[in-house]
Amino acid sequence: MRYGLLYTFLVIIAVIILTLIVTYHGADKIINKISIVGLKGFFAYFFLSLIVLFTTVIGWHLILHSHEIRTSFLHTTTGQLIGYAISLITPSMYIGGEPLKAHYIGSLYNTSKTKVFSTAVFAKFQESASLLLFIYAGTLVMIIEAQEIELPAGVWTVLLVTDIILGVVFILAMRSIIRNSPIFSHIMAWLARKGILTKLMEKIIPGIIKTEDLVSRAFRHNWKAGIIAFIFNFLSIALVVMRPVIFFYFLYQKNIFSLTEIAVMFTLSQILLVFQFTPGCIGIFEGGQIGIFAIIGIDAVDALSYLFIYRFVDLLLVGAGIYMAIHYNVIRFVSAHFEPVNSSDQIQEKK
């Protein structure tokens, strides 16, 4: 009940923020910009977003098959769509939508949900690793071309601190995977011994230990298939970089961005998404994104026209994922929020 009230409150606040932003800059101006982009621009952006999703589907599909889980491509796509939707709207639901993807595939193929879960988490780790590489590449470009962009000192500080934190977490994760050493669970156990969030730590430590072991085993299982899957997950992030470029190409009828400006857009946008306090980062993302576009000379109305299409496409994909999740009895709507059908259960081994 508390979670439902908090979730509802955050959604309301996010919608209010978004409404105020649009009202201030003029809805009619935004609609006019979108009309300039036209159906060709919209479908180009939409299909690029679909390709981003499908490249992650291919990556997970390869990992599933390397573990002898012979899913059809349609079922893998459905599972990935469910995971994407749930991860976006309820980011606190234990590693996003991975448990629900495991529940869907495991039930459908009458196979071990634990095994499916390990492949889903491993695929998500590959996506995260690819994202981090692009963030570092973008940061490097920004540092090299620092004289071309005017970033406030505070933005540089947040960027570099976040890069360092993400890098440390990634190094620890790689060490844990390669050496099968449960680092994160050890850190949480140390925090619990120090009296920091003791009850929470004691509750989640068993799941973290299990997850670390699952990912390590998935990594060691078939490294050749893992490398091929990583290529597709890496490609998905590369295509994400191109989404604003495609949209503004149709708005201005030419490419207006330099490599440095693309690096600024992508890197700062991804750093912004780290601070995801509202569902889908609604409101926070829009406000921050307008500021990011302003750095490279894009006015607020043009930025909002992009954000409108960005959110509309998200709505289509999330709506499809939620429909699939409800249709296949993976989630239910309770007290103004979505929750897994078996929300109190851990992913269990069936075989």
C-alpha positions as CSV (number, residue, x, y, z in Angstrom):
1,M,0.0,0.0,0.0
2,R,2.8,2.4,0.9
3,Y,4.6,1.6,-2.3
4,G,1.4,2.2,-4.3
5,L,0.8,5.6,-2.7
6,L,4.4,6.6,-3.3
7,Y,4.3,5.4,-6.9
8,T,1.0,7.4,-7.5
9,F,2.5,10.5,-5.9
10,L,5.6,10.3,-8.0
11,V,3.5,9.9,-11.2
12,I,1.3,12.9,-10.4
13,I,4.4,15.1,-9.6
14,A,6.0,14.0,-12.8
15,V,2.9,14.7,-14.9
16,I,2.6,18.1,-13.3
17,I,6.2,19.0,-14.0
18,L,5.8,17.9,-17.6
19,T,2.6,19.8,-18.1
20,L,4.1,23.0,-16.7
21,I,7.1,22.7,-19.0
22,V,4.9,22.2,-22.1
23,T,2.5,25.0,-21.1
24,Y,5.3,27.4,-20.4
25,H,6.9,26.9,-23.9
26,G,3.6,26.6,-25.8
27,A,1.9,23.4,-26.9
28,D,1.0,24.9,-30.3
29,K,4.6,25.6,-31.1
30,I,5.6,22.0,-30.2
31,I,2.9,20.6,-32.4
32,N,4.0,22.8,-35.3
33,K,7.6,21.4,-35.0
34,I,6.3,17.8,-34.9
35,S,4.3,18.5,-38.1
36,I,7.5,19.6,-39.8
37,V,9.1,16.3,-38.8
38,G,6.1,14.5,-40.4
39,L,5.2,10.9,-40.6
40,K,8.5,10.0,-42.4
41,G,10.5,11.4,-39.5
42,F,8.3,9.7,-36.9
43,F,8.4,6.3,-38.6
44,A,12.2,6.6,-39.1
45,Y,12.6,7.3,-35.3
46,F,10.1,4.6,-34.4
47,F,11.7,1.9,-36.6
48,L,15.1,2.8,-35.2
49,S,13.8,2.4,-31.7
50,L,12.4,-1.0,-32.7
51,I,15.8,-2.0,-34.1
52,V,17.4,-1.0,-30.8
53,L,15.0,-3.4,-29.0
54,F,15.4,-6.2,-31.5
55,T,19.2,-6.1,-31.3
56,T,18.9,-6.8,-27.5
57,V,16.4,-9.5,-28.3
58,I,19.0,-11.2,-30.6
59,G,21.7,-10.9,-27.9
60,W,19.5,-12.6,-25.3
61,H,18.2,-15.1,-27.8
62,L,21.8,-16.2,-28.5
63,I,22.5,-16.6,-24.8
64,L,19.3,-18.6,-24.2
65,H,20.1,-21.0,-27.0
66,S,23.7,-21.4,-25.8
67,H,22.2,-22.7,-22.5
68,E,20.0,-25.1,-24.5
69,I,16.8,-23.1,-23.9
70,R,15.4,-23.3,-27.4
71,T,13.0,-20.5,-27.4
72,S,11.3,-19.2,-30.6
73,F,12.4,-15.7,-31.6
74,L,8.8,-14.5,-31.1
75,H,8.8,-15.7,-27.5
76,T,12.2,-14.2,-26.8
77,T,10.9,-10.9,-28.2
78,T,7.8,-11.1,-26.0
79,G,9.9,-11.7,-22.9
80,Q,12.3,-8.9,-23.7
81,L,9.4,-6.5,-24.4
82,I,7.9,-7.4,-21.0
83,G,11.2,-6.9,-19.3
84,Y,11.8,-3.5,-21.0
85,A,8.3,-2.2,-20.0
86,I,8.5,-3.3,-16.4
87,S,12.1,-2.0,-16.0
88,L,11.1,1.4,-17.3
89,I,8.0,1.9,-15.1
90,T,9.1,0.2,-11.9
91,P,12.9,0.5,-11.8
92,S,13.0,-0.6,-8.1
93,M,11.5,-4.0,-8.9
94,Y,14.7,-6.1,-8.3
95,I,16.9,-5.9,-11.3
96,G,14.1,-4.4,-13.4
97,G,12.0,-6.9,-15.4
98,E,14.5,-9.8,-15.5
99,P,12.6,-12.0,-12.9
100,L,9.4,-11.5,-15.0
101,K,11.2,-12.4,-18.2
102,A,12.4,-15.6,-16.4
103,H,8.9,-16.4,-15.2
104,Y,7.5,-16.0,-18.7
105,I,10.0,-18.1,-20.5
106,G,10.4,-20.6,-17.7
107,S,6.7,-21.3,-17.5
108,L,6.2,-21.3,-21.3
109,Y,9.0,-23.9,-21.9
110,N,8.6,-25.7,-18.6
111,T,12.3,-25.2,-17.8
112,S,14.3,-23.9,-14.9
113,K,13.4,-20.3,-14.1
114,T,16.7,-19.9,-12.3
115,K,18.5,-20.8,-15.5
116,V,16.5,-18.4,-17.6
117,F,17.0,-15.7,-15.0
118,S,20.8,-16.2,-15.2
119,T,20.7,-15.6,-18.9
120,A,18.5,-12.5,-18.5
121,V,20.8,-11.0,-16.0
122,F,23.9,-11.8,-18.1
123,A,22.3,-10.2,-21.1
124,K,21.5,-7.1,-19.0
125,F,25.1,-7.0,-17.8
126,Q,26.2,-7.0,-21.4
127,E,23.9,-4.1,-22.2
128,S,25.2,-2.1,-19.1
129,A,28.8,-2.8,-20.1
130,S,28.1,-1.5,-23.6
131,L,26.4,1.6,-22.3
132,L,29.3,2.3,-19.9
133,L,31.8,2.0,-22.8
134,F,29.8,4.6,-24.8
135,I,29.5,6.9,-21.8
136,Y,33.3,6.7,-21.4
137,A,33.9,7.3,-25.1
138,G,31.5,10.3,-24.9
139,T,33.3,11.7,-21.8
140,L,36.6,11.3,-23.6
141,V,35.4,13.3,-26.6
142,M,34.0,16.0,-24.4
143,I,37.3,16.3,-22.5
144,I,39.3,16.5,-25.7
145,E,36.9,19.1,-27.2
146,A,36.3,20.9,-23.9
147,Q,37.0,24.3,-25.5
148,E,34.2,23.8,-28.0
149,I,31.5,23.4,-25.3
150,E,30.6,25.5,-22.4
151,L,29.7,23.3,-19.5
152,P,29.2,24.6,-15.9
153,A,31.8,23.3,-13.5
154,G,29.0,21.5,-11.6
155,V,28.1,19.5,-14.7
156,W,31.7,18.4,-15.2
157,T,31.9,17.4,-11.5
158,V,28.7,15.3,-11.7
159,L,29.8,13.8,-14.9
160,L,33.3,12.8,-13.7
161,V,32.1,11.6,-10.3
162,T,29.4,9.5,-11.9
163,D,31.9,8.0,-14.4
164,I,34.2,7.1,-11.5
165,I,31.4,5.4,-9.5
166,L,30.1,3.5,-12.5
167,G,33.6,2.4,-13.4
168,V,34.3,1.1,-9.9
169,V,31.0,-0.8,-9.9
170,F,31.8,-2.2,-13.3
171,I,35.3,-3.3,-12.3
172,L,33.9,-5.0,-9.1
173,A,31.2,-6.7,-11.2
174,M,33.8,-8.0,-13.7
175,R,36.0,-9.3,-10.9
176,S,33.0,-11.0,-9.3
177,I,32.0,-12.6,-12.6
178,I,35.4,-13.8,-13.7
179,R,36.6,-15.0,-10.4
180,N,33.1,-16.0,-9.1
181,S,33.8,-13.9,-6.0
182,P,30.6,-12.5,-4.4
183,I,31.9,-8.9,-3.9
184,F,28.6,-7.0,-3.7
185,S,27.1,-9.4,-1.2
186,H,30.3,-9.0,1.0
187,I,30.0,-5.2,0.8
188,M,26.3,-5.4,1.9
189,A,27.2,-7.8,4.7
190,W,29.9,-5.3,5.9
191,L,27.3,-2.5,5.8
192,A,24.9,-4.7,7.8
193,R,27.5,-5.4,10.4
194,K,28.1,-1.6,10.8
195,G,24.4,-1.1,11.4
196,I,23.6,0.5,8.1
197,L,20.2,-0.6,6.8
198,T,20.7,-3.9,8.5
199,K,17.2,-5.3,8.0
200,L,17.2,-4.4,4.3
201,M,20.7,-5.8,3.8
202,E,19.9,-9.1,5.5
203,K,16.8,-9.4,3.3
204,I,18.5,-8.9,0.0
205,I,21.9,-10.5,0.6
206,P,20.8,-14.1,-0.3
207,G,19.4,-12.9,-3.6
208,I,22.5,-10.9,-4.4
209,I,24.7,-13.9,-3.7
210,K,22.6,-16.1,-5.9
211,T,22.6,-13.5,-8.7
212,E,26.3,-13.1,-8.6
213,D,26.8,-16.9,-8.9
214,L,24.2,-17.1,-11.7
215,V,25.9,-14.4,-13.8
216,S,29.3,-15.9,-13.2
217,R,28.1,-19.3,-14.4
218,A,26.4,-17.8,-17.4
219,F,29.6,-16.0,-18.3
220,R,31.7,-19.2,-18.1
221,H,29.2,-21.4,-19.9
222,N,29.9,-20.4,-23.5
223,W,32.1,-17.5,-23.9
224,K,32.0,-17.6,-27.8
225,A,28.2,-17.2,-27.8
226,G,28.6,-14.5,-25.1
227,I,30.9,-12.5,-27.4
228,I,28.5,-12.7,-30.3
229,A,25.7,-11.7,-28.0
230,F,27.7,-8.8,-26.7
231,I,28.2,-7.5,-30.3
232,F,24.5,-7.2,-30.7
233,N,24.0,-5.5,-27.3
234,F,26.8,-3.1,-28.2
235,L,25.1,-2.4,-31.5
236,S,21.9,-1.5,-29.6
237,I,23.6,1.2,-27.7
238,A,25.3,2.5,-30.8
239,L,21.8,2.9,-32.4
240,V,20.5,4.7,-29.3
241,V,23.2,7.3,-29.9
242,M,21.6,8.0,-33.3
243,R,18.0,8.5,-32.2
244,P,18.2,12.3,-31.7
245,V,20.3,12.7,-34.8
246,I,17.6,11.0,-36.9
247,F,14.8,13.1,-35.4
248,F,16.6,16.5,-35.8
249,Y,17.6,15.5,-39.4
250,F,14.0,15.5,-40.3
251,L,13.2,18.6,-38.3
252,Y,16.0,20.7,-40.0
253,Q,16.3,18.6,-43.2
254,K,20.0,18.2,-42.6
255,N,22.4,16.9,-40.0
256,I,23.3,19.7,-37.6
257,F,25.4,17.8,-35.0
258,S,29.1,17.4,-34.8
259,L,30.7,14.4,-33.1
260,T,31.3,16.5,-30.0
261,E,27.7,17.6,-29.8
262,I,26.5,14.0,-30.2
263,A,28.8,13.0,-27.4
264,V,27.4,15.7,-25.2
265,M,23.8,14.7,-25.9
266,F,24.3,11.0,-25.3
267,T,26.6,11.1,-22.4
268,L,24.8,13.7,-20.3
269,S,21.4,12.1,-21.2
270,Q,22.6,8.8,-19.8
271,I,24.1,10.3,-16.7
272,L,20.7,12.1,-16.2
273,L,18.9,8.7,-16.4
274,V,21.0,7.5,-13.4
275,F,18.9,9.8,-11.2
276,Q,15.7,8.0,-11.9
277,F,13.5,9.0,-9.0
278,T,10.2,9.0,-10.9
279,P,8.7,6.2,-13.1
280,G,10.6,6.3,-16.4
281,C,12.3,9.5,-15.1
282,I,9.3,11.4,-16.3
283,G,9.6,15.2,-15.6
284,I,13.2,14.9,-14.4
285,F,14.4,13.7,-17.8
286,E,12.4,16.3,-19.8
287,G,13.7,19.2,-17.6
288,G,17.3,18.0,-17.7
289,Q,17.2,17.2,-21.4
290,I,16.0,20.7,-22.3
291,G,19.1,22.0,-20.5
292,I,21.4,19.5,-22.3
293,F,20.0,20.5,-25.7
294,A,20.5,24.2,-24.8
295,I,24.2,23.5,-24.3
296,I,24.5,22.6,-28.0
297,G,22.2,25.4,-29.2
298,I,18.9,23.6,-29.5
299,D,16.0,25.8,-28.2
300,A,13.4,24.5,-25.7
301,V,10.6,24.1,-28.2
302,D,12.6,22.0,-30.6
303,A,13.9,19.9,-27.6
304,L,10.3,19.4,-26.4
305,S,9.2,18.3,-29.9
306,Y,11.9,15.6,-29.7
307,L,10.9,14.6,-26.2
308,F,7.2,14.3,-27.2
309,I,8.1,11.8,-29.9
310,Y,10.6,10.1,-27.5
311,R,7.9,9.6,-24.9
312,F,5.2,8.6,-27.4
313,V,7.4,5.8,-28.8
314,D,8.2,4.8,-25.2
315,L,4.4,4.7,-24.5
316,L,3.8,2.4,-27.5
317,L,6.6,0.0,-26.4
318,V,5.7,0.0,-22.7
319,G,2.0,-0.3,-23.5
320,A,2.8,-3.4,-25.6
321,G,5.0,-4.8,-22.9
322,I,2.4,-4.3,-20.1
323,Y,-0.3,-5.8,-22.3
324,M,1.8,-8.9,-22.9
325,A,2.7,-9.1,-19.2
326,I,-1.0,-9.0,-18.1
327,H,-2.1,-11.3,-21.0
328,Y,0.4,-13.9,-19.9
329,N,-0.4,-13.4,-16.2
330,V,3.1,-12.2,-15.3
331,I,1.9,-9.0,-13.5
332,R,-1.2,-7.6,-12.0
333,F,-2.4,-4.1,-11.1
334,V,-2.6,-3.6,-7.3
335,S,-3.1,-0.5,-5.3
336,A,-2.2,2.0,-8.1
337,H,0.9,0.1,-9.2
338,F,2.0,-3.0,-11.0
339,E,3.5,-5.9,-9.2
340,P,4.6,-9.5,-10.1
341,V,1.9,-12.1,-9.8
342,N,4.2,-13.9,-7.3
343,S,5.7,-10.7,-5.8
344,S,6.8,-12.4,-2.6
345,D,8.5,-15.4,-4.3
346,Q,12.1,-15.6,-5.4
347,I,13.0,-17.1,-8.7
348,Q,12.7,-20.8,-8.0
349,E,14.4,-23.8,-9.6
350,K,11.8,-26.1,-11.2
351,K,14.0,-28.8,-12.4
